[in-house]
């Protein structure tokens, strides 16, 4: 029994929850995410396309410099489209863009609703 107790203590010692001692006050890196309104706009387009049978799956990635909403026609293949939010481009060509499967930028801009129109041209823009 003592051997198993030592093994479990050794396994528990490998799990570390706190900050490393060498960097106790390291600032937490912020991540970029879609806000609720932006996500609702994206999911509205996504839901219509799923209802039409064109799209089947999605994935969201929140990175330190950008947020991605990837749209798939089938599971486990490259995304058909990626909706990207990159706040660093906010004052330039716009923080939102849609790219296709080959990585070509289809639309870029400051207004997400306008950018999403490239995915669903019949979509009415609501301010």
CORSUL-V483211 format. One record per pair of residues at least 4 apart in sequence whose C-alpha atoms are under 8 Angstrom apart, sorted by the first residue. I is the first residue (numbers start at 1). J is the second residue. Records with the same first field share a line. If there is no record, write none. Layout:
# CORSUL-V483211
I->J ; J
This chain:
# CORSUL-V483211
1->5
2->6
3->7
4->8
5->9
6->10
7->11
8->12
9->13
10->14
11->15
19->23 ; 24
20->24
29->64
30->64
31->62 ; 63 ; 64 ; 65 ; 66
32->62 ; 63 ; 64 ; 65 ; 66 ; 67 ; 85 ; 86 ; 87
33->62 ; 63 ; 66 ; 67 ; 85
34->38 ; 39 ; 67 ; 85
35->39
36->40
37->41
38->42 ; 112
39->43
40->44
41->45 ; 112 ; 113
42->46 ; 116
43->47
44->48
45->49 ; 116 ; 119 ; 120 ; 123
46->50 ; 55
47->51
48->52
49->53 ; 54 ; 55
50->54 ; 55 ; 56
54->73
55->71 ; 72 ; 73 ; 74
56->71 ; 72 ; 73 ; 74 ; 75
57->71 ; 72 ; 73 ; 74 ; 75
58->69 ; 70 ; 71 ; 72
59->68 ; 69 ; 70 ; 71
60->67 ; 68 ; 69 ; 70
61->67 ; 68 ; 69
62->66 ; 67 ; 68
63->67
65->86 ; 87 ; 88
66->84 ; 85 ; 86 ; 87
67->84 ; 85 ; 86
68->82 ; 83 ; 84 ; 85
69->82 ; 83 ; 84
70->79 ; 80 ; 81 ; 82 ; 83
71->79 ; 80 ; 81 ; 82
72->77 ; 78 ; 79 ; 80 ; 81
73->79 ; 80
78->101
79->100 ; 101
80->100 ; 101
81->98 ; 99 ; 100 ; 101
82->98 ; 99 ; 100 ; 101
83->96 ; 97 ; 98 ; 99
84->95 ; 96 ; 97 ; 98
85->95 ; 96 ; 97
86->90 ; 95 ; 96
87->95
88->95
89->93 ; 94 ; 95
90->94 ; 95 ; 110
91->95
93->108 ; 109 ; 110
94->108 ; 109 ; 110 ; 111
95->108 ; 109 ; 110
96->108 ; 109 ; 110 ; 111 ; 112 ; 115
97->105 ; 106 ; 107 ; 108 ; 109 ; 115
98->105 ; 106 ; 107 ; 108 ; 115 ; 116 ; 118
99->103 ; 104 ; 105 ; 106 ; 107
100->104 ; 105 ; 106
106->118
107->115 ; 118
108->115
109->114 ; 115
111->115
112->116
113->117 ; 125 ; 126
114->118 ; 125
116->120
117->121 ; 122 ; 123
